[in-house]
Amino acid sequence: MRGLFFLFILTFCLHASTLHLATSSNPARLNPLLATDSSSAEIAGFLFNGLVKFDKDSKEIIADLAEKFYFLDETHLVFELRKNVLWHDGEKFSAKDVLFTYQTLISDKIASPYSSDFRFVKNVKILDDFKIEVEYKKPYFKALETWMMGILPEHLLKNEKNLMSSSFNTHPIGTGAYKLKRLEYSKNIELAAFDDYFEGRPKIDTISFHVISDSMTRFLMLKSSELDIGSVEPFVYERQLQKEFFEKFNIYEKISLSYTYLGFNLRLKKFQDPKVRKALSLAIDRQELVDILFLGHAKVCTGPFLPGTLAFNPDVKAPKQNIEEAKRLLNAAGYDEKHPFEFEIVTSNASSIRPYAAEILQYQLKKIGVIVKLRVMEWQAFLNMVVFPHNFDAVLLGWGLSPTPDPYVFWHSDSDKKGGFNLVGYHNKKMDKMIEKSQAIIDKKQLGKLCREMFAIIAEDNPYLFLYIPNSITAVNKDIKNIEPALGGIWHNYIQWEKN
């Protein structure tokens, strides 16, 4: 009998599979309500579920923790919840958890930029243990997408006094396909397959995130198969990969749902003159940035909403570099060779591209006499000491966007607050009114028309210099089976993946 037991253990160990990934920084909080950095959000995505999610092409909204959902009318939404969902500690998921998550988000107990998504909710009512009715104050175009927010366990957190500093943020319990097994800062975050996951146990036993800030180290680990999946920089893809690499890895490339921008702190007097911001914009050659940094694997960004969405305005073109006009505008604003315009660009080394982009911007702006200082920081320090305290002249940063982004989150005056995503302090009363009007428009054509008007106004105001939209180039070890590429990427069916 003992022999059979040890044979079972040996067989399990031989067949246990681990997916090795990398993250560029330590996660700040593995709590979906508080996960504002990319590392936290990525890892929390394996640990928690929302009521709904996007389909594999990121076009339609489909069920997740909810088994069914439907509108009774334009302001009443019903979710019928799955009855076979367990939390990682074995407790049953129910409507109480949904109500608790909503009440937490709208309370003053936390500072979360995601709270604004729920500002039109009038009431959340439990109909029974597995049925919720949401009443909205008025029709809201993102009523369904709002409930993609990860749900928290009421039974564990109902008596938590301070969720912002709770141990739950580093020892999370979710409903997701994986549960947290080990969290070693600056080293390794390990997730274990959840045996009782409602869609079936994932076929890969463990996901191991290696915390590696240096992009070259990440690439070398990928190249040596110490990582199974990794991003490949365009220069490396075009100039450094040999035949042997392509024999071991499949390449998946698509335009990313993200853009990079140079954001000005509009709370500072020197950036409040629109002539200055336009001068800085005209000094930039965006196509040169794309050509040097991406070798054709990116496109110039022209505004706040991405190509392929209803909100994108194709009539708005990127400004062409015009050195003489930029100098004229700076002179009109009171700057010249004796009194040059000066500012600092701060960015993070979490992106291997952005520090180089900052150097190119510094070089281009020098042509109009602007003096730019550069500062490159570790990601968490960048967020906590610079970005969220608004302690900067200008930040070189990026946004990952939903296919239906909510302009309120980034561009409404009310989002210029602690924990908000209006990081640059953009205030425009006309824009505020347009955003408020857009929230209640359900008709997609009407909404798209209004968003395209907002696109043009924001681009003209230059609160950001919109720079580029990178392609996502992902290398995947050929030992990983069952990957089905889709418009939304490769991750939609990850619980079906197998590793040889």
Secondary structure by P-SEA (a helix, b strand, c coil): caaaaaaaaaaaaaabbbbbbbbccccccccccccccaaaaaaaaacccccccccccccbbbbccccbbbbccccbbbbbccccccccccccccaaaaaaaaaaaaccccccccccccccccccccccccbbbbbbcccccccccccccbbbbccccccccccccccccccccccccccccccccccbbbbbcccccccccccccbbbbbbcccaaaaaaaaaaccccbbbbccccccccccaaaaacbbbbbccccccccccccccccccccaaaaaaaaaacaaaaaaaacccccbbbbcccccccccccccccccccccaaaaaaaaaaacccccbbbbbbbbbbcccccaaaaaaaaaaaaaaabbbbbbbbbcaaaaaaccccccccccccccccccccccccccccccccccccccccccccaaaaaaaaaacccccaaaaaaaaaaaaaaaaaaccccbbbbbbbbbbbcccccccccccccccccccccccc
